[in-house]
Amino acid sequence: MNEQNRWERVSGDAGEAERIYRRSRTFLGDVWFRFTHKPTALFGFILVVLLLAFCLIGPVFTPYTYSEQNNKLASIPPLLKVYPGPAEGSNLYITQGLKLIEVDDEGHLIRQLKKKKDDSKAKQTSFTWDDDTLVYLDYSRLPNTVLDRDGNRIETAKTVWNRTYLLGTDQLGRDILTRLMYGTRISLMVAFIAALVNMIIGITYGGIAGYLGGRTDSVMMRIVDIISTIPLTLYVILIKMCLDDGLLSIIIALSSVYWVDMARVVRGEVLSLKNQEFVLAAKTIGSSTKTILFSHLIPNAMGPILVTVTMLIPSAIFMEAFMSFIGIGIAPPMASLGTMCNDATETLRTNPYQLFLPALVICIIMFAFNFVGDGLRDALDPKLKK
C-alpha cells in the first residue's frame, strides 16, 4: 500500500474550521443547557410555571371567591345534560335533588325554577316558569326527564358546557375552579416556605456536624437519628394537634421535622469536601470556620442540596393535603386541595368530579416537581455531562 495515500488533506476554508468550535459555557449555563435538553425536566418546569400562574394570576379573572356559596346551584357538574324548555332558546337541567335549573343555549345558568307542587303518587313535580306556565318534572322512571306541553316525556337532550361554573360547583354551591386556584396556592405556599425553612436548618445543622466532626458530629447526628425513628407523619400530626388550626401551624409542623434528610445530605457532602485542597488553602490563609463553611463548602455542595429541596417540595405538598384531608389542616372555609377531597367524599357516588379534580391537581403538582428534581439531578451530575 502506498504510504502517501494514507493521509489526505482536509479541504475547507477558515470559516468552516471555526464551526468545529463552540463557545464555552459557564457552570450555570451548562446546567441550564442540560436541564432544558431533557424533555421530562422541561415538561415539569413548564408545569410548575403554569401552576404558579394558575394559582397567583387565575383568581384575578374569576368573579367568585373561595367561600362564596350559592345553595340553589349546588353540585352542578361541568357538563350539563339539558332538555328543551318552554321558551325559545331556553333549556332545563335536572339536578340530583330533582330540581330544575334554567340554562341558555350557550350553557349559562339562569335561575332555579320555583317548585309549586309535588305529586308523589304520579311521581311528578310542577315548577313555575312564569305566571301562567308550568313545567313538569317526571321522575317515575329513569332517566328523569321533563314533560312537554302535551304531557309527553321529552327524550331528546343535548350536552352543553357549564359556562357559569367551568368546573362545576361543590355540595355548597361554591365554584370548584376558584377553590382549586386558592387550594393550589395554599399547597405551594406551604411547600415553598417549609422547604426554605428546612433548607436553612438542614444546611446549618448538617454543615456544622460534618465540618467539626468527632464527638460533635456524633452527638448531633444521634439527635437526627432519634427524630428519624419517629414516623414523620405521626410526628407532624402530634405537633399539629398541639397547635391551633391554621396555615402557620402547618408550616411549623412541617418545618420542625423535614430538615433531617437535608442535614444528612449536607453532612455527607461536607465530609467529602472538607479535606480538599481549596479548604486546606483557606485554612492556610487564616479563614474562619464560618467563612470556610458558608463561603467554600456549602456553595460546592449546592447541587445535591437543590435536588433534595426539589424532592422535598412534593413530599410537603402531599403531607399538607393529607393533614387537611383528615381534618387537622387548613380550617374551613379556606380552600385546600386536601379539604376539597375530604368534602367530596360525601358525594363521591353522585358527583365524582368533585373528588377527581383536586386529586388530579395534586397528581400534577407531584409529577411536575418530581420531573424537575430528576432533571436537576442529572444536570448537576458531572458524570452525565456530554
C-alpha positions in Angstrom: 0.0 0.0 0.0 1.3 3.4 -0.9 2.2 5.4 2.2 1.4 8.7 0.5 -2.3 7.7 0.1 -2.9 7.0 3.8 -3.2 10.7 4.6 -5.4 13.2 2.8 -5.5 17.0 3.3 -8.8 18.2 4.8 -10.3 20.8 2.5 -12.2 23.8 3.7 -11.8 27.5 4.5 -11.3 29.2 7.8 -15.0 29.7 8.3 -15.7 26.0 8.2 -12.8 25.3 10.5 -14.3 27.7 13.1 -17.6 25.7 13.1 -16.0 22.8 14.9 -15.5 25.0 18.0 -18.2 26.2 20.3 -18.3 28.9 22.9 -17.5 27.7 26.4 -20.5 27.8 28.8 -20.4 28.8 32.5 -21.4 26.2 35.1 -25.0 27.6 35.4 -25.2 27.9 31.6 -24.1 24.3 31.2 -26.6 23.1 33.9 -29.4 25.0 32.2 -28.4 23.6 28.8 -28.6 20.0 30.0 -31.7 20.7 32.0 -33.6 22.1 29.1 -32.5 19.3 26.8 -34.2 16.7 29.0 -37.8 16.5 27.8 -39.3 15.4 31.1 -37.4 18.0 33.1 -38.5 20.8 30.7 -42.1 19.5 30.8 -42.1 19.5 34.6 -40.6 23.1 34.6 -43.4 24.3 32.3 -46.0 22.6 34.5 -44.6 24.4 37.6 -44.8 27.8 35.8 -48.3 27.1 34.7 -49.3 26.0 38.2 -47.9 29.3 39.6 -49.7 31.3 37.0 -52.9 29.3 37.7 -52.9 30.0 41.5 -51.4 33.5 41.5 -53.0 35.1 38.4 -56.1 33.0 38.0 -58.1 34.4 40.9 -57.9 37.9 39.3 -60.0 36.7 36.4 -62.7 34.8 38.3 -65.8 36.6 39.6 -66.1 34.3 42.6 -64.3 33.8 45.9 -63.3 30.5 47.6 -66.0 30.9 50.2 -68.9 32.3 48.2 -71.9 29.9 48.3 -75.0 29.6 46.2 -77.1 26.7 47.6 -79.6 27.0 44.7 -76.8 25.9 42.3 -75.1 23.2 44.4 -73.5 20.2 42.8 -73.8 21.4 39.3 -71.3 19.4 37.1 -69.1 20.9 34.3 -71.1 19.1 31.6 -74.9 19.6 31.6 -77.5 17.3 30.0 -80.3 19.7 29.2 -83.8 19.3 27.8 -85.7 21.9 25.7 -87.6 24.5 27.8 -91.0 26.1 27.1 -89.4 29.3 25.7 -87.2 29.6 22.7 -83.5 29.5 23.5 -84.1 28.1 26.9 -83.2 24.7 28.3 -83.8 22.8 31.6 -81.2 20.9 33.7 -82.4 18.3 36.3 -80.2 18.4 39.4 -79.5 15.4 41.7 -82.1 16.8 44.1 -84.8 16.7 41.5 -84.8 20.5 40.9 -84.9 22.3 37.6 -82.3 24.9 36.5 -82.9 27.2 33.5 -79.9 27.1 31.1 -79.5 29.1 27.9 -78.1 27.6 24.7 -74.6 28.7 25.5 -74.6 26.9 28.9 -75.1 29.8 31.2 -77.1 29.1 34.3 -80.0 31.5 34.6 -82.1 30.6 37.6 -83.6 27.8 39.7 -87.3 27.3 39.0 -89.6 27.6 41.9 -91.4 24.4 43.0 -95.2 24.6 43.0 -96.5 21.1 43.7 -95.2 17.6 44.1 -97.4 14.7 43.1 -95.8 11.7 44.9 -98.5 9.3 43.5 -97.9 10.2 39.9 -94.2 10.9 40.7 -94.3 14.3 39.0 -93.3 17.7 40.3 -94.6 21.0 38.8 -92.4 24.1 38.7 -93.4 27.7 37.9 -91.9 29.1 34.7 -93.9 32.3 34.7 -97.3 33.5 36.0 -99.3 31.2 33.7 -96.9 28.5 32.6 -95.9 25.4 34.5 -93.1 22.9 33.8 -93.4 19.3 34.9 -90.6 17.0 36.0 -91.3 13.3 35.7 -89.3 11.0 37.9 -91.5 8.0 37.6 -88.7 6.1 35.8 -85.1 6.6 34.9 -83.8 8.7 33.4 -85.7 11.6 35.0 -86.9 14.0 32.3 -89.2 17.0 31.5 -92.7 16.8 30.1 -93.8 18.8 27.1 -97.0 20.8 26.8 -99.0 17.7 25.9 -97.7 15.8 29.0 -95.3 13.5 27.0 -91.8 12.8 28.2 -89.1 14.6 26.3 -86.5 12.1 25.4 -84.2 14.3 23.3 -81.5 16.1 25.2 -78.2 17.7 24.4 -75.0 18.3 26.4 -73.6 21.8 26.9 -70.6 23.1 28.9 -71.3 24.9 32.1 -70.3 28.4 31.2 -71.2 29.9 34.6 -69.0 27.5 36.6 -66.5 26.0 34.2 -65.6 23.1 36.5 -68.9 22.9 38.3 -69.8 23.6 41.9 -69.5 21.6 45.1 -72.2 20.5 47.5 -72.4 24.0 49.0 -72.6 25.8 45.6 -69.0 27.1 45.6 -67.1 27.4 42.4 -64.7 24.5 42.2 -62.3 26.3 39.7 -61.8 29.2 42.1 -61.3 26.9 45.1 -58.7 24.9 43.1 -56.8 28.1 42.4 -56.7 29.0 46.1 -56.1 25.4 47.2 -53.1 25.2 44.8 -51.8 28.5 46.2 -52.1 27.2 49.8 -50.3 23.9 48.9 -47.5 25.6 47.0 -47.0 28.3 49.7 -46.8 25.7 52.4 -44.4 23.6 50.4 -42.1 26.5 49.4 -42.0 28.0 52.9 -41.4 24.6 54.6 -38.7 23.8 52.0 -37.0 27.2 52.6 -37.0 26.7 56.4 -35.9 23.1 56.2 -33.1 24.2 53.8 -31.8 26.8 56.3 -32.0 24.5 59.3 -30.7 21.4 57.4 -27.8 23.2 55.8 -26.6 24.8 59.0 -27.1 21.7 61.2 -25.6 19.3 58.7 -22.7 21.6 57.7 -21.6 22.2 61.3 -21.8 18.4 62.1 -19.8 17.5 59.0 -17.2 20.1 59.3 -16.5 19.9 63.1 -16.7 16.1 63.1 -15.6 14.0 66.0 -17.7 14.0 69.2 -19.8 17.0 68.0 -20.7 15.1 64.8 -21.7 12.0 66.8 -23.9 13.9 69.2 -25.6 16.0 66.5 -26.3 13.0 64.2 -27.6 10.9 67.1 -30.2 13.6 67.6 -31.1 13.3 63.9 -31.4 9.5 64.3 -33.7 9.9 67.2 -36.0 12.2 65.3 -35.9 9.8 62.3 -37.0 6.9 64.3 -40.4 8.6 64.9 -42.7 8.3 61.8 -42.7 11.7 60.2 -46.5 11.5 59.5 -47.2 10.7 63.2 -44.8 13.4 64.4 -46.4 16.1 62.2 -49.9 15.1 63.4 -48.9 15.2 67.1 -47.3 18.7 66.6 -50.3 19.9 64.7 -52.7 18.6 67.4 -50.9 20.8 70.0 -51.3 23.9 67.8 -54.3 25.8 66.6 -55.8 25.2 63.2 -54.3 27.4 60.5 -51.7 27.9 57.9 -48.9 28.9 60.3 -49.3 25.8 62.4 -48.9 23.5 59.4 -45.8 25.3 58.3 -44.3 25.0 61.8 -45.2 21.3 62.0 -43.6 20.5 58.6 -40.6 22.7 59.2 -39.8 21.0 62.6 -39.2 17.5 61.2 -38.5 17.7 57.4 -35.0 19.1 57.8 -33.4 15.8 58.9 -32.9 14.5 55.3 -31.4 17.8 54.3 -29.0 17.7 57.3 -27.8 14.2 56.3 -27.2 15.2 52.7 -25.3 18.3 53.6 -23.2 16.4 56.2 -22.2 13.8 53.7 -21.2 16.4 51.1 -19.2 18.4 53.7 -17.4 15.3 54.9 -16.3 14.6 51.3 -15.2 18.2 50.6 -13.6 19.3 53.8 -10.2 17.6 53.0 -10.0 19.1 49.5 -7.1 21.4 48.6 -9.2 24.5 48.4 -10.3 24.0 52.0 -6.7 23.5 53.1 -5.7 26.6 51.3 -8.5 28.6 53.1 -7.2 27.3 56.4 -3.7 28.3 55.5 -4.5 31.9 54.9 -6.4 32.1 58.2 -10.0 31.9 57.1 -12.5 31.4 59.9 -14.7 28.3 60.3 -17.8 30.3 59.3 -16.1 31.5 56.2 -14.9 28.1 55.2 -18.2 26.5 55.8 -20.6 29.0 54.2 -18.3 30.5 51.6 -16.5 27.4 50.3 -18.1 24.1 51.4 -21.8 24.9 51.1 -21.6 26.5 47.7 -19.7 23.5 46.4 -22.5 21.2 47.7 -25.4 23.2 46.2 -26.0 20.6 43.6 -27.3 17.8 45.9 -28.9 20.5 48.1 -31.0 21.8 45.3 -32.0 18.3 44.2 -33.0 17.4 47.8 -35.1 20.6 48.1 -36.9 19.9 44.9 -37.7 16.4 46.0 -38.8 17.8 49.4 -41.5 20.1 47.9 -43.9 17.4 46.6 -43.5 15.5 49.9 -44.5 18.6 51.9 -47.5 19.2 49.5 -48.7 15.6 50.0 -48.3 15.9 53.7 -50.3 19.2 53.8 -53.1 17.6 51.6 -53.2 14.5 53.9 -53.5 16.6 57.0 -56.2 18.7 55.5 -58.0 15.5 54.3 -58.1 14.0 57.8 -59.4 17.3 59.2 -56.4 18.8 61.1 -55.1 21.0 58.3 -56.5 24.2 56.9 -59.6 25.3 58.7 -62.8 25.9 56.7 -63.9 27.9 54.8 -60.3 28.3 53.4 -59.8 26.2 50.3 -57.2 23.5 50.3 -56.7 20.5 48.0 -56.9 18.2 50.9 -60.1 19.7 52.3 -61.7 19.7 48.9 -61.0 15.9 48.7 -62.4 15.4 52.1 -65.6 17.4 51.3 -66.0 15.4 48.0 -66.1 12.0 49.7 -69.7 12.7 50.8 -70.9 13.0 47.2 -68.5 10.6 45.6 -71.1 8.3 44.1 -73.3 11.0 42.7 -70.7 13.7 41.8 -67.3 12.0 41.4 -65.8 15.1 39.6 -65.7 16.9 42.9 -63.0 14.4 44.1 -61.4 13.8 40.8 -60.5 17.5 40.1 -58.5 18.3 43.3 -56.9 14.8 43.2 -55.8 15.5 39.6 -54.2 18.8 40.7 -52.3 17.0 43.5 -51.0 14.4 41.0 -49.9 17.1 38.5 -48.0 19.0 41.2 -46.3 15.8 42.4 -45.3 14.8 38.9 -44.1 18.3 38.0 -41.7 18.7 40.9 -40.5 15.1 40.6 -39.7 15.7 36.9 -37.9 18.9 37.9 -35.9 17.2 40.6 -34.9 14.4 38.4 -33.8 16.8 35.7 -31.7 18.8 38.2 -30.1 15.7 39.5 -28.9 14.8 36.0 -28.0 18.3 35.1 -25.8 18.8 38.2 -24.1 15.4 37.9 -20.7 15.9 36.2 -20.6 12.2 35.4 -23.5 12.7 33.0 -22.0 15.7 31.2 -21.8 15.2 27.4 
